[in-house]
């Protein structure tokens, strides 16, 4: 589940007497994901660039836990497809991203536009700022698109080597997981950002190995989508009884995304579930994780 959003409803939250530092708990959570990762896994965090700053300066301790930041709608798509992001929002985020890039972290931009003139401006900007960016065909993240910077024959060994990427998180257009693999292995993207499952079925280790090769034969990276601030009702960990009564760590369904539920991400029960999910991602052979819904901490801060 992507797209920045503002929660417009009120709910019961833990008493301030619990003295929870929501920002610090999310920082701690990301650190725990890094610590339990098998091998040298890549961690890309979606949005929440402000989380990586302390008193206006980059938080180097937190940045050491990740490899890159993905940011939506820096230039286009904020408030509507093809819409230019307001200058105030753009300038602030651009300053944050530039500071993070100066700390040698990769910046991936997901822009929502299909207009040629917009794409040309994005391409110029990513070159100037040393970012990597793509213009997606829509918010649904179901389609294969042409990369702004073209393909290459390079073997990609680290996130820093990446010059283009495919972010395709909703593969329901494909009839089964094998047909999905056959399509993806015919592409030359440097990085695939995909869900670890297709209609509830996970990739086999051999299928992942096939995906790690571009069509031209060179190596590429494959990372798995991983929602850490919201539970998803279509995952294998979801229990039927939760549809009638939420466990204590689920707050409420996100009104903007069906079957996505805001969680108290610091709760041990949720950390146990995500720990098991991370192990399944590792067992498939993914190169790392694309951490989404990190910005859930803001929801709790605003309701405090």
C-alpha positions, 0 to 999 in steps of 0.5 A, a space after each residue: 500500500 503506497 501513497 501519502 495520506 492524511 488520516 481524518 478520523 478520531 480513535 481511542 489511543 493509548 494514554 499519554 501516561 504510557 509515555 510512548 515516543 512514537 518516532 523513536 519506536 519506529 526508529 527502533 523497529 527499523 533497527 530491529 529489522 536490520 538486526 534480524 536480517 539474514 546476510 547483507 540485506 538491502 533496506 529501502 524505506 518508503 517516504 518519511 524523509 523527516 524521520 531521518 533528521 534530528 534538529 535539522 541534521 541527518 540522523 547518521 545512526 538511523 541512516 546507517 541502518 538503511 541503504 536508500 529512501 524511496 519517495 513518492 510524488 516529489 515532483 508530480 502526483 501529490 494531490 492527483 495524477 499528473 498534478 505538479 507537487 506544490 513548491 513548498 512541499 517539493 522544496 522541503 522534501 528536496 532539501 531532506 532528500 539531498 541531505 540524505 543523498 550526501 550521506 551516500 544513501 540511494 534516492 529512488 523517486 516514484 512519480 505519478 505522471 504520463 506526460 512527456 513534458 513532465 517526464 523530461 523535467 523529472 529526467 533532468 532533475 534526477 540527473 542534477 541531484 544524482 537521484 534515480 526516478 521513474 514515472 509510473 502509469 498510475 497509482 495502482 502499481 500494476 503496470 510495466 513502464 519504460 524507464 526514464 534513464 533507459 536500460 543497461 548491460 551492467 551487473 548490479 551488485 549493490 543499490 548504489 549501482 541501480 540506474 532504473 527500477 520497476 515498482 510493481 506491487 499489484 500483480 493481479 493482472 497475471 494469471 499465476 505466479 509462474 506466468 508473472 515470473 516469465 514476464 519479469 525475467 524478460 525485462 532488463 530493469 536493474 531493480 525489481 520492487 515486488 510483492 513476495 506473494 501472488 494471490 497468496 502464493 510465494 515465490 520459490 527459491 528457484 523462481 527468485 534466482 531466475 528473477 535476479 537475472 536481467 534478460 541480457 543475462 547480467 545480475 540485478 536486485 530484487 526486493 520485497 514489499 514489506 508493510 510494517 506500520 499496517 497489517 494486511 487482511 489478505 496476508 497468511 498471518 491474518 486470522 478470521 476472528 480478527 474480522 469480528 474483533 481486532 486484537 489489542 494491537 490493531 487500531 482501525 482499518 485505514 479508510 483509504 485502503 481496504 483491508 489495511 489496518 493501522 497497528 501499534 507497531 511497537 507491540 510485541 505481538 505485531 513484532 512477532 508477526 513481522 519477524 515471521 514474515 521477514 523470515 519468509 521473505 528471506 527464505 525465498 531469497 530476496 535481496 532485501 526489503 521495501 519498508 512501507 507504512 513507516 509514516 504510521 508513527 505520524 498518525 499516533 503523534 498527531 492524535 496524542 
